[in-house]
Amino acid sequence: MANPIGGLGRVLFGDVGKDVADALGKRIGALPDADLLDNLFWGKKDGDNIVYNNTPNLSNDLAETVANKLNSLNGIEADVGTSNVSASSYVNVNFGTVDEDGDMEEIFDSFKLRFSDHDDRYGSNKTIRFDNFTDDIYDFDEYVETKINKEYLSDMIKDGLDSVLSFGKVKAHEANKDGYLTNSELSKFLNNFKAETD
């Protein structure tokens, strides 16, 4: 199957951009998933499922897992916000240049990823809905817990990571093209991703 990231790279940057984006896209797909479900705060493993006391906890685990993985990459800062009225959690991501200590210097773009059980009303860049993949368990009329298959949960985490990283890499090239990032800063930004996703 053709790499859609590579196709986007060709549109934006010509054949050289396609080759670079193809290589980056393959690296994104190679993100390790064995550890993605090992550090869930709220979810409890139950066979092939992860069990939650409520759906906001599921949403929060998705967002926190993505944010923690993103924060392990240089050139990205991510924090999590949660709704007070619904089962929505947000990963607020900044992309930027870093100094020699690895601290963020200047932000060149941002991305808002949302996990929820309903449509977006406030303008995130991407919403990943989990309501079609969960089972709410009831004891007579009383809600007991929410279950989700581990594979679905892992796929949603990877989808979120892939979306954020793809966006960041395209925006880094755009910032370079517009003169906001030097070639050296662009190379440093992309090499940080390369080292972390090998």
C-alpha positions in Angstrom: 0.0 0.0 0.0 1.3 3.5 -0.9 2.5 5.6 2.0 0.0 8.6 2.3 2.6 10.6 4.2 5.1 10.2 1.3 2.4 11.3 -1.1 1.8 14.5 0.9 5.6 15.1 1.1 5.7 15.0 -2.8 2.9 17.5 -3.1 4.6 19.9 -0.6 8.3 19.4 -1.3 8.7 17.5 -4.7 10.4 14.2 -5.2 13.0 14.8 -2.4 10.2 15.6 0.0 8.4 12.5 -0.9 11.5 10.4 -0.2 12.1 12.0 3.2 8.4 11.8 4.1 8.3 8.1 3.0 11.1 7.3 5.3 9.6 9.2 8.2 6.2 7.7 7.6 7.7 4.2 7.8 9.4 5.2 11.1 6.0 6.4 12.5 4.5 3.1 11.6 7.4 1.4 13.4 6.5 2.9 16.8 6.7 0.2 19.4 3.3 -0.8 20.7 4.3 -3.5 23.3 4.6 -0.9 26.0 1.7 1.3 25.1 -0.7 -0.4 27.4 1.8 -1.2 30.2 1.5 2.2 32.0 -2.3 2.7 32.0 -3.3 4.6 35.2 -7.0 3.8 35.3 -7.5 0.7 33.2 -7.2 -2.8 34.5 -6.2 -5.7 32.2 -8.8 -8.5 32.0 -7.9 -11.1 29.4 -8.2 -9.5 26.0 -9.9 -6.4 27.5 -9.1 -3.3 29.5 -11.7 -2.5 32.1 -12.6 1.0 33.4 -14.8 2.2 36.2 -16.1 4.9 33.9 -15.7 6.3 30.4 -13.9 9.5 31.5 -11.1 7.3 32.9 -10.8 5.5 29.5 -10.6 8.8 27.7 -8.0 10.1 30.2 -5.8 7.0 29.8 -5.8 7.4 26.0 -4.8 11.0 26.2 -2.2 10.4 29.0 -0.6 7.5 27.1 -0.2 9.6 23.9 1.1 12.6 25.8 3.7 10.5 27.7 5.0 9.0 24.5 5.1 12.4 22.8 7.0 13.9 25.7 9.7 11.4 25.2 10.5 13.0 21.9 12.7 16.1 21.6 11.0 19.0 19.9 7.5 18.2 21.3 5.7 19.3 24.5 2.3 17.7 25.3 -0.1 18.1 28.1 -3.5 16.7 28.9 -6.8 18.5 29.6 -10.1 16.9 30.5 -13.7 18.0 30.2 -15.6 18.6 33.5 -18.9 17.7 31.8 -18.2 14.8 29.4 -15.9 11.9 28.6 -13.5 14.0 26.5 -9.8 14.3 27.0 -7.4 16.5 25.0 -3.7 16.2 24.2 -2.4 19.8 23.6 0.8 19.5 21.6 3.4 22.1 20.8 6.2 21.6 18.2 9.3 23.7 18.5 13.0 24.0 18.5 15.0 22.9 21.5 18.2 24.2 23.0 21.3 22.1 23.9 19.7 21.1 27.2 16.6 19.7 25.4 14.3 22.5 26.6 11.8 24.0 24.2 13.0 27.3 22.8 10.5 28.5 20.2 7.2 26.9 19.2 6.5 26.8 15.5 3.1 25.0 15.5 0.6 23.2 17.7 -2.0 20.4 17.5 -5.0 19.5 19.5 -5.9 15.8 19.7 -9.2 14.8 21.3 -10.4 11.4 22.6 -14.2 11.2 23.2 -17.5 9.4 22.9 -19.1 12.2 21.0 -18.5 14.7 18.2 -16.3 17.7 18.7 -17.8 21.1 19.4 -14.7 23.2 20.0 -12.3 22.7 17.1 -9.7 20.1 17.8 -7.4 19.1 14.9 -8.5 15.5 15.3 -11.1 13.6 17.3 -10.8 9.8 17.9 -14.1 8.4 19.1 -14.1 5.3 21.2 -17.8 4.8 21.8 -18.2 2.3 19.0 -15.5 0.1 20.5 -16.6 -0.1 24.1 -19.1 -2.2 26.0 -20.9 -0.7 29.0 -21.6 -3.4 31.6 -24.8 -3.1 33.7 -26.1 -5.1 36.7 -29.8 -4.7 36.1 -30.2 -0.9 35.7 -27.0 0.0 37.5 -23.8 0.9 35.5 -20.9 -1.3 36.6 -18.0 -0.7 34.2 -16.8 -0.1 30.7 -14.7 -2.7 28.7 -12.7 -2.2 25.6 -10.6 -4.7 23.7 -6.8 -4.2 24.1 -6.3 -4.2 20.4 -8.8 -1.4 19.8 -7.3 0.7 22.6 -3.8 0.2 21.3 -4.9 1.1 17.7 -6.5 4.4 19.0 -3.3 5.3 20.8 -1.2 4.6 17.6 -3.7 6.5 15.5 -3.3 9.5 17.8 0.5 9.3 17.8 0.7 8.9 14.0 -1.6 11.9 13.5 0.4 14.2 15.7 3.8 13.1 14.4 2.7 13.3 10.7 1.3 16.8 11.3 4.5 17.9 13.2 6.8 16.7 10.4 4.8 18.4 7.7 4.7 21.7 9.7 8.4 21.6 10.4 9.0 21.4 6.6 6.6 24.3 6.1 8.3 26.4 8.8 11.6 25.7 7.1 10.3 26.6 3.7 8.9 29.9 5.1 12.2 30.7 6.7 11.0 30.2 10.3 13.2 27.2 10.8 16.8 27.0 9.5 18.0 23.9 7.7 20.0 23.0 10.7 17.0 23.4 13.0 14.8 21.3 10.6 17.5 18.6 10.5 17.8 18.6 14.3 14.0 18.3 14.7 13.7 15.4 12.2 16.8 13.6 13.6 15.3 13.7 17.1 12.3 11.9 15.8 14.5 9.4 13.9 16.5 8.6 17.0 13.4 8.1 19.2 11.5 6.0 16.7 14.2 3.6 15.5 
